[in-house]
Structure formats: structure tokens, C-alpha cells
Amino acid sequence: MLRKVRLNMHKIWNPDIECIDREALKKLQSERLRKVVKLEYDNVPLYRERMDKKGIKPEDIRTIDDLKYLPFTDKTDLRDQFPFGLLAADKKDIVRIQGSSGTTGKPIVSGYTQNDIDVWTEMMSRTLTAAGADQNSVIQIAYGYGLFTGGLGAHQGASKIGAMTIPMSSGNTQRQIMMLTELGVTHICCTPSYALYLGETLNEMNIDPSRLSLKAGCFGAEPWTEEMRGQIEALLGIDAFDIYGLTEIAGPGVSFECLAKHGMHVNEDHVIPEIIDPATEMPLPYGEKGELVFTTISKTGMPMLRYRTHDICRLHDEKCECGRTLVRMERLMGRTDDMLVIRGVNVFPSQIEGVLVGVQGVAPHYMLIVDRVKSTDSLEVQVEVTDEMFNDSIGKLEKIKHEIIEKIKSVVGVKAAVTLVGPHTIPRSEGKAKRVIDKRKM
Ligand code: DLL
């Protein structure tokens, strides 16, 4: 597939920062870190208590090399301090609340000052520009609008770069496609699973994607694989970019891919990433896999100190062909809390997805059902077959099933039961896809 935005490889929203000399960046980060640590110590009782307990005063933090002495924060802190306990700013200066439902009980919310919205908008402007968007672009935003940061975050960035912005929100696929075709949309922002669904729907409607103006999409908010990127790009005839963010830090745009498509550049002038060993909490060097931790250094509403994301990945500092010097985080492997332990083996849904997408005759729509029968864990993988395969011989279907079982065994290391299901039977998602039913937890 011809890459339609290749010519924009060197377009960079804020080259002074995105291509900054690393020593100058360290200086900037250290200055901002000193400021934010003081702000937090002076205004947030939880941070003050934790720093006092470790015997650290704000003056002890001089450069980013001192980051390792600071205490961590976690989602439980946001829940315990719900809703405003972690605010460093006066409530009257908070102009926006965003949130995420999470998986259990109370939602978590984060308060943003106007400064924080501006920082987030800057990050999202860089993100969209890296995907080739500019003021000539027409950007359809099919992330949900509301407490979820996807819709408004992408919207702010799209408006800032001067693009024509279509605030569709999620859902209503027929209307999404109508807008996509009639308004000359060049860029779409949605979850990768929804992008795939849109592509399939176009296909069913016999709309040839080459007739559309669509060039690229910014997809994130859930784990996806390189194989899925290939499918989305082929189905929609576009470049598919991975984008990352989380409510606690600033929605989408915390990191973003450029055309090199080799990891997401982290907006390090606003957030400092670290990788730690989740068990020992010790920082790990670039290139090693572990849990991603962020410290925000320019937010003023609810700045976060060493926030444990539970997302698992690696950081790379190799030079990028796009010219940006910001480090890159590789595609997320999953979350420490998404990890399934099946008969003692650690299994990430994304590993199974990687296997399924490589098998001819099955569609990338699946559900993992985990159970425990007579004290033994079981894993069932339900996966859709394609329309063509559905009408094929039983012998062929059996062959596919066997192939999947063998591949899962060799890649993931567990024996799974595989159930092939008919096309369109696994529920589609308009937002974050649900891939696992763990009956052991019910
Ligand atoms: O999902 C923000 C976002 C919106 C990011 C739109 C990208 C695009 P939350 O709802 O707070 O915020 O969920 C954050 O989603 O910790 C990851 O586990 C996961 N996540 C986000 N982006 C990616 C990605 C938004 N590109 C949580 N790949 C994060 C894999 C992702 N997982």
C-alpha cells in the first residue's frame, strides 16, 4: 500500500523542543522537576507525608538524576484521595475534570488547570502533526467525548493545528462512514479495534478506500499489535499511528509515533518517563522491559509524582530517522493488571492477538475465556473465521483450529482450547475493546 503521508516525514510541530539537544532537555527537565516537587510538597499532604517519611525535602531534588529518591504514586492513591485530595492548585483554578471508569468501583478523576489543558493540547498538536495533519486536514474524531480523554484531547489538538475538526464521538458507524466519505476526511482518530470495524464495514458496503481522501489515523487507548496495524492499513489504505496517554497524566498525546513507526516519542519536556522493575521498584536502563512510570513536570492542577501506570514496555534512546530526539516507548505489551496467569504462565492478550492475526482464514476478533475447573486453569480462545472460511469444509476449519492451538503453545507457552465462531458473532466495540472474560474473578 502506497504511504500517502511519506512526504511529511520532516514536518514537526515544535522542532525546538521535539529535536532538542539532550543536555539542554535535561536542564529544562531538572528546572521543571524542582519546581513541581516544591509545588507538590507545599500543597499536597500525601506527597508531603511520603517525602517526609523518606526524609526528603524539595531542596534535595536538584536534577532529574534525583528522581529515584522520590516516592511513587499509584491508582489506589487517586481512588483514596477521590475527588480532590491530590490537587496542588486552588479548586477555583481547575477548569476541567476528566476521568476514567477503570475496572473496579470508584472512578478516578483528574483536575486540569488552563495551563494543563494548554500543555495537553500542545502534546496532541505534536501528535497529529507527526501523523501528517495540518491546517488543510479534515480530522474526524471518533473517540468518545466526555469524561474519557480521547474525544476532547484529540479535538483540542486538531483545533490548535487549524484542521477542520469533526467531533463525531464514538458509535453510529453508518453516520461515521457517511461523514468519512462526504466530508473528505483525511485523518481519523479512534481506537484501533474501532478502526478495524470501520474498515470491515466499508468493505461490506463495497466502498473502495482508495476513493476516500483518508491518509492516516491516530489510534490508541487500548493494546494492539503490529499485525493489527497491517490489517488496518490495508483495509483503510492509510498509515496507522500508535498514540498513547492516560487520564492521570493528560489524555492522548503523552507519546506519539512518527512515520518511522518504531515506538512513540514521549513528550519529555512535560513528562519524565522511567521504566522500573515492578517487583523491586528499581529503575531499569533503556532497552529493558518493565513498568512505565511518569512524573509530570509542567502540570499545575494535579501533577503526578512517579506515577505507576502498570503499562509494560521498553524505552529506547536510539536516534530516530525523523529527527526528533525525544525518547521512544515501544508498543505496549499490556498491563501488569491485564496479565493473565494461566497454570503459572504469564499470558498477555496481545500475545494471543499476535498469533491470531497471523493465521489465514480468521478475523482479528476474539475473546479469551479463562476459568478454573477442578483447581486447574483453563483458557478458551474464541475467534471468528472469515466469511469465505465459514463456508469452507470442516476439514479446513479443523486444520485452522489445530494451527492456532500449536502456535499459541509455541508463542505463549500454554495449551488453549480454540473455538471457531461465525463471522460477526464476537461483540464489536466502539471504544476500548473487551477481550477477556475471567470467570475465576467472578
Ligand atoms: O485511554 C487516553 C487515550 C485516549 C490514549 C485516546 C490514546 C488515545 P485512559 O482511559 O485513562 O486514557 O486509559 C489509559 O489505556 O494506561 C494504557 O493501559 C491504555 N492505553 C492508552 N493508549 C494505549 C496504546 C486513555 N496506544 C490506559 N496502546 C493506559 C496500548 C494504551 N494501551
Residues whose N, C-alpha, C, O or C-beta is under 5 A from the ligand:
A	BS01	DLL	S100 T149 G150 F219 G220 A221 E222 P223 W224 D242 I243 Y244 G245 L246 T247 G251 P252 T309 D311 L332 R335
